[in-house]
Amino acid sequence: MSISARLAPHQRVFAAFAIYSFALGNLFPRLPDIKRAMGIEEGALGLALIGTSTGTLIALTLAAPVIARLGHRQALFILLPLMSLCFAIAVHATGPLALYFLLIPAGLTMGATEVIVNVEADRVEAALGRRIMNRAHAFWSFGFFAAGLFGAAMAQFGVPPTLHMALVLPIIFLGVCVLLADFQPAPKRGTETADAGPAIARPTKGIMVLVGVSLSAMLLEGASIDWSAIYMRSVFDALPFLGGLAVATTALSQAITRYFSDRIVDRHAPDRVARAMQVAMALGVLVVFFAPSALVALLGFALIGAGTAAIFPLAMSAAAQRSDRSAALNVAALAQFSFVIFLLGPPLLGFVAEHAGLRWTFGLGLPLVAVSFVLSGALGSKPARA
């Protein structure tokens, strides 16, 4: 039997999350080197990075009908290697404008993959009769942690970003062949409607409240992904490995917290879990903002990782379980409008970093944490086991 054949359906979903994040995550430890090679400041790099978010937003808006025609299995087999290839091509850009346009195709593959893996996680969760959404996102974070360590090592050894990203492609292809060969889409939830809905995933009032819940987590997770390596190397003049380690630390803390979050949510109300994590998130922001050294900053990134861990997965579960329209459409609507933060975040935070300092790229997240704290009741006030 192949390795994939020995995996349970939920374990194949976990593998899909991990492969997806590894394909994405190798870019971010190399951003300091890409920035230096282009000779640009944080604001220009931030504008270039919205290429990924632009493509992601387009895919989240329009991809649901295309995914339905292809089927989840075939779409994953195309999208995951293609995502890695797009990033490998993008790092050949010689300027911020070229990087912006080359990142759009990568974002398109990300948006479509985001819909598939979250819908599959929710459907498998329904079939099993227990929560797996947070553990699925934990494996996303484990994949990102592995990418952070791999990228940190490549940076420390002076491997050019172009060669580094080219090496990721065969790893992704092998992962798909070994771990997803027997992947089969899960049956739909009983609450899903037969009508797939319109092509554009228009948000309802309930979805917009869930966007508000996940707002701070999306911004601070995006800030940690995009700017933590540059923060470490610019503020503390840290070694390249420490820059990549900041990305990996956030991801590992997030992964461990997510892995155990399903059991916690089973015993406690989702809104209570979310609010506890928002407190951790706020503490992490304060530690990073006032950190006197690189090691103290790593503690702050660990707190941010733990604080952002379960909020977006809980919002995804709440969106997928709504019965007003198809799960795919609600997931796409939540993801597309949450990803507006990824679209607006990089340029905003880049200009903030350039003009006010890199510490403020994280300090600006505190007011949004307060908004999310107030709106978290939309996640549900009863434990799952109740």
ZASE-889945 format. One record per residue (C-alpha): residue number from 1; residue in one letter; x, y, z. Coordinates in steps of 0.05 Angstrom, whole numbers. Example, Ala and Ser with C-alpha at 12.3 -4.5 7.8 and 13.67 -1.06 7.14 Angstrom:
<pts>
<pt num="1" residuo="A" u="246" v="-90" w="156"/>
<pt num="2" residuo="S" u="273" v="-21" w="143"/>
</pts>
This chain:
<pts>
<pt num="1" residuo="M" u="0" v="0" w="0"/>
<pt num="2" residuo="S" u="22" v="71" w="-15"/>
<pt num="3" residuo="I" u="32" v="120" w="42"/>
<pt num="4" residuo="S" u="-29" v="158" w="19"/>
<pt num="5" residuo="A" u="-72" v="95" w="20"/>
<pt num="6" residuo="R" u="-54" v="84" w="94"/>
<pt num="7" residuo="L" u="-78" v="154" w="113"/>
<pt num="8" residuo="A" u="-148" v="167" w="138"/>
<pt num="9" residuo="P" u="-189" v="220" w="100"/>
<pt num="10" residuo="H" u="-177" v="273" w="153"/>
<pt num="11" residuo="Q" u="-102" v="259" w="151"/>
<pt num="12" residuo="R" u="-101" v="271" w="76"/>
<pt num="13" residuo="V" u="-135" v="338" w="89"/>
<pt num="14" residuo="F" u="-81" v="354" w="140"/>
<pt num="15" residuo="A" u="-28" v="336" w="88"/>
<pt num="16" residuo="A" u="-61" v="383" w="37"/>
<pt num="17" residuo="F" u="-58" v="440" w="87"/>
<pt num="18" residuo="A" u="16" v="427" w="102"/>
<pt num="19" residuo="I" u="36" v="421" w="29"/>
<pt num="20" residuo="Y" u="-1" v="486" w="13"/>
<pt num="21" residuo="S" u="33" v="525" w="68"/>
<pt num="22" residuo="F" u="102" v="497" w="52"/>
<pt num="23" residuo="A" u="94" v="520" w="-20"/>
<pt num="24" residuo="L" u="75" v="590" w="4"/>
<pt num="25" residuo="G" u="119" v="597" w="65"/>
<pt num="26" residuo="N" u="188" v="593" w="34"/>
<pt num="27" residuo="L" u="182" v="662" w="4"/>
<pt num="28" residuo="F" u="178" v="702" w="69"/>
<pt num="29" residuo="P" u="245" v="685" w="102"/>
<pt num="30" residuo="R" u="278" v="710" w="38"/>
<pt num="31" residuo="L" u="243" v="778" w="35"/>
<pt num="32" residuo="P" u="303" v="813" w="68"/>
<pt num="33" residuo="D" u="348" v="786" w="13"/>
<pt num="34" residuo="I" u="298" v="803" w="-42"/>
<pt num="35" residuo="K" u="291" v="874" w="-13"/>
<pt num="36" residuo="R" u="366" v="883" w="-11"/>
<pt num="37" residuo="A" u="377" v="856" w="-81"/>
<pt num="38" residuo="M" u="325" v="904" w="-110"/>
<pt num="39" residuo="G" u="353" v="963" w="-69"/>
<pt num="40" residuo="I" u="284" v="985" w="-46"/>
<pt num="41" residuo="E" u="252" v="1008" w="20"/>
<pt num="42" residuo="E" u="196" v="976" w="59"/>
<pt num="43" residuo="G" u="141" v="1016" w="25"/>
<pt num="44" residuo="A" u="160" v="993" w="-45"/>
<pt num="45" residuo="L" u="166" v="921" w="-22"/>
<pt num="46" residuo="G" u="97" v="926" w="11"/>
<pt num="47" residuo="L" u="66" v="950" w="-54"/>
<pt num="48" residuo="A" u="99" v="892" w="-91"/>
<pt num="49" residuo="L" u="72" v="841" w="-42"/>
<pt num="50" residuo="I" u="0" v="860" w="-56"/>
<pt num="51" residuo="G" u="8" v="821" w="-121"/>
<pt num="52" residuo="T" u="-3" v="757" w="-82"/>
<pt num="53" residuo="S" u="-63" v="787" w="-46"/>
<pt num="54" residuo="T" u="-92" v="813" w="-112"/>
<pt num="55" residuo="G" u="-90" v="744" w="-143"/>
<pt num="56" residuo="T" u="-118" v="712" w="-80"/>
<pt num="57" residuo="L" u="-175" v="761" w="-76"/>
<pt num="58" residuo="I" u="-193" v="749" w="-150"/>
<pt num="59" residuo="A" u="-193" v="674" w="-140"/>
<pt num="60" residuo="L" u="-233" v="677" w="-76"/>
<pt num="61" residuo="T" u="-285" v="719" w="-112"/>
<pt num="62" residuo="L" u="-291" v="679" w="-176"/>
<pt num="63" residuo="A" u="-262" v="610" w="-166"/>
<pt num="64" residuo="A" u="-320" v="572" w="-134"/>
<pt num="65" residuo="P" u="-355" v="553" w="-201"/>
<pt num="66" residuo="V" u="-289" v="533" w="-232"/>
<pt num="67" residuo="I" u="-271" v="490" w="-173"/>
<pt num="68" residuo="A" u="-340" v="457" w="-176"/>
<pt num="69" residuo="R" u="-329" v="438" w="-249"/>
<pt num="70" residuo="L" u="-258" v="411" w="-238"/>
<pt num="71" residuo="G" u="-272" v="375" w="-173"/>
<pt num="72" residuo="H" u="-229" v="382" w="-110"/>
<pt num="73" residuo="R" u="-182" v="324" w="-125"/>
<pt num="74" residuo="Q" u="-162" v="347" w="-195"/>
<pt num="75" residuo="A" u="-158" v="420" w="-174"/>
<pt num="76" residuo="L" u="-110" v="404" w="-117"/>
<pt num="77" residuo="F" u="-65" v="362" w="-162"/>
<pt num="78" residuo="I" u="-60" v="422" w="-209"/>
<pt num="79" residuo="L" u="-58" v="479" w="-160"/>
<pt num="80" residuo="L" u="-5" v="458" w="-109"/>
<pt num="81" residuo="P" u="54" v="446" w="-157"/>
<pt num="82" residuo="L" u="31" v="506" w="-198"/>
<pt num="83" residuo="M" u="34" v="550" w="-136"/>
<pt num="84" residuo="S" u="106" v="530" w="-123"/>
<pt num="85" residuo="L" u="124" v="542" w="-195"/>
<pt num="86" residuo="C" u="93" v="612" w="-194"/>
<pt num="87" residuo="F" u="134" v="631" w="-132"/>
<pt num="88" residuo="A" u="197" v="603" w="-164"/>
<pt num="89" residuo="I" u="185" v="648" w="-224"/>
<pt num="90" residuo="A" u="166" v="709" w="-183"/>
<pt num="91" residuo="V" u="232" v="713" w="-145"/>
<pt num="92" residuo="H" u="268" v="726" w="-212"/>
<pt num="93" residuo="A" u="236" v="796" w="-212"/>
<pt num="94" residuo="T" u="287" v="852" w="-215"/>
<pt num="95" residuo="G" u="241" v="907" w="-189"/>
<pt num="96" residuo="P" u="179" v="918" w="-146"/>
<pt num="97" residuo="L" u="132" v="927" w="-206"/>
<pt num="98" residuo="A" u="154" v="862" w="-238"/>
<pt num="99" residuo="L" u="148" v="827" w="-171"/>
<pt num="100" residuo="Y" u="77" v="852" w="-164"/>
<pt num="101" residuo="F" u="54" v="824" w="-230"/>
<pt num="102" residuo="L" u="92" v="758" w="-222"/>
<pt num="103" residuo="L" u="60" v="747" w="-154"/>
<pt num="104" residuo="I" u="-12" v="752" w="-181"/>
<pt num="105" residuo="P" u="-12" v="681" w="-212"/>
<pt num="106" residuo="A" u="14" v="654" w="-146"/>
<pt num="107" residuo="G" u="-43" v="689" w="-110"/>
<pt num="108" residuo="L" u="-94" v="659" w="-158"/>
<pt num="109" residuo="T" u="-71" v="589" w="-140"/>
<pt num="110" residuo="M" u="-72" v="606" w="-66"/>
<pt num="111" residuo="G" u="-143" v="632" w="-67"/>
<pt num="112" residuo="A" u="-171" v="571" w="-102"/>
<pt num="113" residuo="T" u="-132" v="524" w="-56"/>
<pt num="114" residuo="E" u="-157" v="562" w="6"/>
<pt num="115" residuo="V" u="-229" v="548" w="-13"/>
<pt num="116" residuo="I" u="-217" v="474" w="-27"/>
<pt num="117" residuo="V" u="-178" v="456" w="36"/>
<pt num="118" residuo="N" u="-226" v="493" w="83"/>
<pt num="119" residuo="V" u="-289" v="463" w="52"/>
<pt num="120" residuo="E" u="-257" v="393" w="54"/>
<pt num="121" residuo="A" u="-238" v="403" w="127"/>
<pt num="122" residuo="D" u="-309" v="423" w="145"/>
<pt num="123" residuo="R" u="-341" v="365" w="107"/>
<pt num="124" residuo="V" u="-294" v="314" w="138"/>
<pt num="125" residuo="E" u="-308" v="346" w="206"/>
<pt num="126" residuo="A" u="-383" v="334" w="194"/>
<pt num="127" residuo="A" u="-371" v="262" w="172"/>
<pt num="128" residuo="L" u="-329" v="246" w="233"/>
<pt num="129" residuo="G" u="-375" v="281" w="282"/>
<pt num="130" residuo="R" u="-318" v="318" w="317"/>
<pt num="131" residuo="R" u="-279" v="382" w="304"/>
<pt num="132" residuo="I" u="-217" v="378" w="260"/>
<pt num="133" residuo="M" u="-216" v="449" w="231"/>
<pt num="134" residuo="N" u="-165" v="476" w="281"/>
<pt num="135" residuo="R" u="-121" v="415" w="273"/>
<pt num="136" residuo="A" u="-124" v="423" w="198"/>
<pt num="137" residuo="H" u="-100" v="494" w="206"/>
<pt num="138" residuo="A" u="-47" v="469" w="255"/>
<pt num="139" residuo="F" u="-18" v="428" w="198"/>
<pt num="140" residuo="W" u="-19" v="491" w="155"/>
<pt num="141" residuo="S" u="24" v="523" w="210"/>
<pt num="142" residuo="F" u="69" v="462" w="215"/>
<pt num="143" residuo="G" u="81" v="467" w="141"/>
<pt num="144" residuo="F" u="96" v="541" w="148"/>
<pt num="145" residuo="F" u="143" v="526" w="206"/>
<pt num="146" residuo="A" u="181" v="476" w="162"/>
<pt num="147" residuo="A" u="184" v="528" w="107"/>
<pt num="148" residuo="G" u="209" v="580" w="156"/>
<pt num="149" residuo="L" u="266" v="535" w="180"/>
<pt num="150" residuo="F" u="284" v="513" w="109"/>
<pt num="151" residuo="G" u="283" v="586" w="86"/>
<pt num="152" residuo="A" u="324" v="608" w="146"/>
<pt num="153" residuo="A" u="377" v="555" w="131"/>
<pt num="154" residuo="M" u="379" v="575" w="58"/>
<pt num="155" residuo="A" u="388" v="648" w="77"/>
<pt num="156" residuo="Q" u="442" v="633" w="128"/>
<pt num="157" residuo="F" u="482" v="591" w="78"/>
<pt num="158" residuo="G" u="475" v="645" w="25"/>
<pt num="159" residuo="V" u="434" v="605" w="-25"/>
<pt num="160" residuo="P" u="403" v="654" w="-75"/>
<pt num="161" residuo="P" u="327" v="660" w="-70"/>
<pt num="162" residuo="T" u="320" v="638" w="-142"/>
<pt num="163" residuo="L" u="355" v="571" w="-129"/>
<pt num="164" residuo="H" u="321" v="563" w="-62"/>
<pt num="165" residuo="M" u="251" v="570" w="-91"/>
<pt num="166" residuo="A" u="269" v="524" w="-149"/>
<pt num="167" residuo="L" u="287" v="471" w="-99"/>
<pt num="168" residuo="V" u="218" v="476" w="-67"/>
<pt num="169" residuo="L" u="182" v="454" w="-130"/>
<pt num="170" residuo="P" u="205" v="381" w="-130"/>
<pt num="171" residuo="I" u="191" v="377" w="-56"/>
<pt num="172" residuo="I" u="119" v="399" w="-68"/>
<pt num="173" residuo="F" u="110" v="352" w="-127"/>
<pt num="174" residuo="L" u="136" v="294" w="-85"/>
<pt num="175" residuo="G" u="90" v="312" w="-27"/>
<pt num="176" residuo="V" u="29" v="313" w="-72"/>
<pt num="177" residuo="C" u="47" v="246" w="-104"/>
<pt num="178" residuo="V" u="63" v="211" w="-38"/>
<pt num="179" residuo="L" u="11" v="240" w="9"/>
<pt num="180" residuo="L" u="-48" v="258" w="-35"/>
<pt num="181" residuo="A" u="-48" v="202" w="-87"/>
<pt num="182" residuo="D" u="-111" v="171" w="-56"/>
<pt num="183" residuo="F" u="-146" v="237" w="-38"/>
<pt num="184" residuo="Q" u="-221" v="234" w="-49"/>
<pt num="185" residuo="P" u="-269" v="292" w="-37"/>
<pt num="186" residuo="A" u="-312" v="285" w="25"/>
<pt num="187" residuo="P" u="-388" v="282" w="20"/>
<pt num="188" residuo="K" u="-424" v="348" w="27"/>
<pt num="189" residuo="R" u="-454" v="370" w="93"/>
<pt num="190" residuo="G" u="-529" v="361" w="101"/>
<pt num="191" residuo="T" u="-535" v="436" w="113"/>
<pt num="192" residuo="E" u="-506" v="453" w="45"/>
<pt num="193" residuo="T" u="-554" v="477" w="-8"/>
<pt num="194" residuo="A" u="-554" v="446" w="-78"/>
<pt num="195" residuo="D" u="-549" v="515" w="-110"/>
<pt num="196" residuo="A" u="-477" v="537" w="-115"/>
<pt num="197" residuo="G" u="-499" v="609" w="-117"/>
<pt num="198" residuo="P" u="-471" v="666" w="-159"/>
<pt num="199" residuo="A" u="-400" v="668" w="-186"/>
<pt num="200" residuo="I" u="-381" v="727" w="-142"/>
<pt num="201" residuo="A" u="-382" v="708" w="-68"/>
<pt num="202" residuo="R" u="-422" v="767" w="-41"/>
<pt num="203" residuo="P" u="-418" v="771" w="35"/>
<pt num="204" residuo="T" u="-480" v="770" w="78"/>
<pt num="205" residuo="K" u="-488" v="809" w="142"/>
<pt num="206" residuo="G" u="-469" v="747" w="182"/>
<pt num="207" residuo="I" u="-406" v="736" w="141"/>
<pt num="208" residuo="M" u="-385" v="809" w="151"/>
<pt num="209" residuo="V" u="-390" v="800" w="227"/>
<pt num="210" residuo="L" u="-344" v="739" w="220"/>
<pt num="211" residuo="V" u="-296" v="782" w="179"/>
<pt num="212" residuo="G" u="-294" v="831" w="237"/>
<pt num="213" residuo="V" u="-279" v="774" w="285"/>
<pt num="214" residuo="S" u="-220" v="750" w="244"/>
<pt num="215" residuo="L" u="-195" v="820" w="226"/>
<pt num="216" residuo="S" u="-140" v="827" w="279"/>
<pt num="217" residuo="A" u="-115" v="755" w="271"/>
<pt num="218" residuo="M" u="-109" v="764" w="196"/>
<pt num="219" residuo="L" u="-72" v="830" w="202"/>
<pt num="220" residuo="L" u="-23" v="807" w="255"/>
<pt num="221" residuo="E" u="-12" v="739" w="222"/>
<pt num="222" residuo="G" u="1" v="776" w="157"/>
<pt num="223" residuo="A" u="48" v="826" w="192"/>
<pt num="224" residuo="S" u="87" v="768" w="223"/>
<pt num="225" residuo="I" u="92" v="732" w="157"/>
<pt num="226" residuo="D" u="112" v="793" w="116"/>
<pt num="227" residuo="W" u="153" v="835" w="163"/>
<pt num="228" residuo="S" u="181" v="793" w="221"/>
<pt num="229" residuo="A" u="245" v="772" w="184"/>
<pt num="230" residuo="I" u="258" v="844" w="161"/>
<pt num="231" residuo="Y" u="241" v="869" w="232"/>
<pt num="232" residuo="M" u="293" v="823" w="264"/>
<pt num="233" residuo="R" u="348" v="840" w="214"/>
<pt num="234" residuo="S" u="334" v="915" w="211"/>
<pt num="235" residuo="V" u="318" v="931" w="285"/>
<pt num="236" residuo="F" u="369" v="884" w="318"/>
<pt num="237" residuo="D" u="417" v="871" w="260"/>
<pt num="238" residuo="A" u="405" v="797" w="272"/>
<pt num="239" residuo="L" u="436" v="740" w="233"/>
<pt num="240" residuo="P" u="396" v="716" w="171"/>
<pt num="241" residuo="F" u="378" v="652" w="208"/>
<pt num="242" residuo="L" u="346" v="692" w="265"/>
<pt num="243" residuo="G" u="305" v="731" w="214"/>
<pt num="244" residuo="G" u="277" v="666" w="186"/>
<pt num="245" residuo="L" u="269" v="639" w="256"/>
<pt num="246" residuo="A" u="220" v="695" w="273"/>
<pt num="247" residuo="V" u="175" v="669" w="217"/>
<pt num="248" residuo="A" u="184" v="598" w="241"/>
<pt num="249" residuo="T" u="171" v="615" w="314"/>
<pt num="250" residuo="T" u="104" v="648" w="298"/>
<pt num="251" residuo="A" u="84" v="588" w="256"/>
<pt num="252" residuo="L" u="106" v="536" w="308"/>
<pt num="253" residuo="S" u="70" v="570" w="365"/>
<pt num="254" residuo="Q" u="9" v="576" w="321"/>
<pt num="255" residuo="A" u="13" v="503" w="301"/>
<pt num="256" residuo="I" u="18" v="476" w="372"/>
<pt num="257" residuo="T" u="-40" v="519" w="396"/>
<pt num="258" residuo="R" u="-83" v="500" w="336"/>
<pt num="259" residuo="Y" u="-69" v="426" w="345"/>
<pt num="260" residuo="F" u="-100" v="426" w="415"/>
<pt num="261" residuo="S" u="-153" v="479" w="402"/>
<pt num="262" residuo="D" u="-207" v="431" w="378"/>
<pt num="263" residuo="R" u="-207" v="395" w="445"/>
<pt num="264" residuo="I" u="-210" v="462" w="482"/>
<pt num="265" residuo="V" u="-268" v="486" w="439"/>
<pt num="266" residuo="D" u="-304" v="420" w="452"/>
<pt num="267" residuo="R" u="-302" v="437" w="527"/>
<pt num="268" residuo="H" u="-310" v="512" w="524"/>
<pt num="269" residuo="A" u="-349" v="561" w="482"/>
<pt num="270" residuo="P" u="-316" v="584" w="417"/>
<pt num="271" residuo="D" u="-325" v="657" w="435"/>
<pt num="272" residuo="R" u="-288" v="646" w="502"/>
<pt num="273" residuo="V" u="-231" v="611" w="467"/>
<pt num="274" residuo="A" u="-226" v="667" w="416"/>
<pt num="275" residuo="R" u="-225" v="721" w="469"/>
<pt num="276" residuo="A" u="-170" v="686" w="509"/>
<pt num="277" residuo="M" u="-129" v="682" w="446"/>
<pt num="278" residuo="Q" u="-141" v="756" w="431"/>
<pt num="279" residuo="V" u="-112" v="773" w="499"/>
<pt num="280" residuo="A" u="-50" v="732" w="482"/>
<pt num="281" residuo="M" u="-47" v="768" w="415"/>
<pt num="282" residuo="A" u="-48" v="836" w="449"/>
<pt num="283" residuo="L" u="7" v="815" w="497"/>
<pt num="284" residuo="G" u="49" v="791" w="439"/>
<pt num="285" residuo="V" u="42" v="857" w="403"/>
<pt num="286" residuo="L" u="64" v="895" w="465"/>
<pt num="287" residuo="V" u="125" v="850" w="474"/>
<pt num="288" residuo="V" u="147" v="858" w="401"/>
<pt num="289" residuo="F" u="135" v="933" w="404"/>
<pt num="290" residuo="F" u="177" v="943" w="466"/>
<pt num="291" residuo="A" u="228" v="886" w="456"/>
<pt num="292" residuo="P" u="299" v="906" w="477"/>
<pt num="293" residuo="S" u="331" v="847" w="441"/>
<pt num="294" residuo="A" u="320" v="796" w="387"/>
<pt num="295" residuo="L" u="307" v="739" w="436"/>
<pt num="296" residuo="V" u="253" v="779" w="472"/>
<pt num="297" residuo="A" u="221" v="794" w="405"/>
<pt num="298" residuo="L" u="218" v="720" w="390"/>
<pt num="299" residuo="L" u="176" v="711" w="453"/>
<pt num="300" residuo="G" u="129" v="764" w="427"/>
<pt num="301" residuo="F" u="123" v="729" w="360"/>
<pt num="302" residuo="A" u="108" v="664" w="397"/>
<pt num="303" residuo="L" u="50" v="699" w="434"/>
<pt num="304" residuo="I" u="24" v="729" w="369"/>
<pt num="305" residuo="G" u="26" v="660" w="337"/>
<pt num="306" residuo="A" u="-13" v="629" w="395"/>
<pt num="307" residuo="G" u="-62" v="687" w="395"/>
<pt num="308" residuo="T" u="-78" v="683" w="321"/>
<pt num="309" residuo="A" u="-82" v="607" w="321"/>
<pt num="310" residuo="A" u="-155" v="589" w="325"/>
<pt num="311" residuo="I" u="-194" v="652" w="309"/>
<pt num="312" residuo="F" u="-195" v="646" w="233"/>
<pt num="313" residuo="P" u="-208" v="570" w="234"/>
<pt num="314" residuo="L" u="-266" v="582" w="282"/>
<pt num="315" residuo="A" u="-294" v="635" w="236"/>
<pt num="316" residuo="M" u="-286" v="588" w="176"/>
<pt num="317" residuo="S" u="-325" v="534" w="213"/>
<pt num="318" residuo="A" u="-380" v="583" w="230"/>
<pt num="319" residuo="A" u="-384" v="606" w="158"/>
<pt num="320" residuo="A" u="-385" v="535" w="129"/>
<pt num="321" residuo="Q" u="-440" v="514" w="177"/>
<pt num="322" residuo="R" u="-487" v="570" w="156"/>
<pt num="323" residuo="S" u="-548" v="542" w="120"/>
<pt num="324" residuo="D" u="-567" v="603" w="80"/>
<pt num="325" residuo="R" u="-526" v="581" w="19"/>
<pt num="326" residuo="S" u="-471" v="533" w="-2"/>
<pt num="327" residuo="A" u="-411" v="522" w="44"/>
<pt num="328" residuo="A" u="-363" v="537" w="-13"/>
<pt num="329" residuo="L" u="-395" v="604" w="-26"/>
<pt num="330" residuo="N" u="-396" v="624" w="48"/>
<pt num="331" residuo="V" u="-324" v="602" w="58"/>
<pt num="332" residuo="A" u="-303" v="640" w="-5"/>
<pt num="333" residuo="A" u="-341" v="702" w="19"/>
<pt num="334" residuo="L" u="-308" v="701" w="88"/>
<pt num="335" residuo="A" u="-240" v="686" w="60"/>
<pt num="336" residuo="Q" u="-244" v="739" w="5"/>
<pt num="337" residuo="F" u="-263" v="795" w="52"/>
<pt num="338" residuo="S" u="-215" v="773" w="106"/>
<pt num="339" residuo="F" u="-160" v="773" w="54"/>
<pt num="340" residuo="V" u="-174" v="846" w="41"/>
<pt num="341" residuo="I" u="-131" v="855" w="103"/>
<pt num="342" residuo="F" u="-75" v="818" w="66"/>
<pt num="343" residuo="L" u="-89" v="863" w="6"/>
<pt num="344" residuo="L" u="-87" v="928" w="45"/>
<pt num="345" residuo="G" u="-39" v="906" w="100"/>
<pt num="346" residuo="P" u="28" v="899" w="64"/>
<pt num="347" residuo="P" u="29" v="968" w="32"/>
<pt num="348" residuo="L" u="0" v="1002" w="94"/>
<pt num="349" residuo="L" u="49" v="968" w="141"/>
<pt num="350" residuo="G" u="106" v="978" w="92"/>
<pt num="351" residuo="F" u="96" v="1053" w="91"/>
<pt num="352" residuo="V" u="86" v="1053" w="166"/>
<pt num="353" residuo="A" u="152" v="1016" w="174"/>
<pt num="354" residuo="E" u="188" v="1063" w="127"/>
<pt num="355" residuo="H" u="163" v="1127" w="160"/>
<pt num="356" residuo="A" u="147" v="1109" w="233"/>
<pt num="357" residuo="G" u="191" v="1048" w="245"/>
<pt num="358" residuo="L" u="182" v="973" w="240"/>
<pt num="359" residuo="R" u="156" v="967" w="311"/>
<pt num="360" residuo="W" u="93" v="1004" w="291"/>
<pt num="361" residuo="T" u="77" v="952" w="238"/>
<pt num="362" residuo="F" u="55" v="909" w="297"/>
<pt num="363" residuo="G" u="31" v="964" w="345"/>
<pt num="364" residuo="L" u="-24" v="984" w="296"/>
<pt num="365" residuo="G" u="-58" v="917" w="308"/>
<pt num="366" residuo="L" u="-80" v="933" w="379"/>
<pt num="367" residuo="P" u="-144" v="972" w="361"/>
<pt num="368" residuo="L" u="-166" v="916" w="314"/>
<pt num="369" residuo="V" u="-156" v="865" w="370"/>
<pt num="370" residuo="A" u="-206" v="905" w="411"/>
<pt num="371" residuo="V" u="-257" v="904" w="353"/>
<pt num="372" residuo="S" u="-249" v="829" w="345"/>
<pt num="373" residuo="F" u="-257" v="819" w="420"/>
<pt num="374" residuo="V" u="-324" v="854" w="419"/>
<pt num="375" residuo="L" u="-351" v="815" w="359"/>
<pt num="376" residuo="S" u="-328" v="745" w="380"/>
<pt num="377" residuo="G" u="-397" v="727" w="405"/>
<pt num="378" residuo="A" u="-415" v="711" w="333"/>
<pt num="379" residuo="L" u="-372" v="647" w="338"/>
<pt num="380" residuo="G" u="-421" v="615" w="386"/>
<pt num="381" residuo="S" u="-429" v="615" w="462"/>
<pt num="382" residuo="K" u="-439" v="540" w="473"/>
<pt num="383" residuo="P" u="-385" v="486" w="478"/>
<pt num="384" residuo="A" u="-388" v="436" w="420"/>
<pt num="385" residuo="R" u="-402" v="378" w="468"/>
<pt num="386" residuo="A" u="-462" v="414" w="496"/>
</pts>
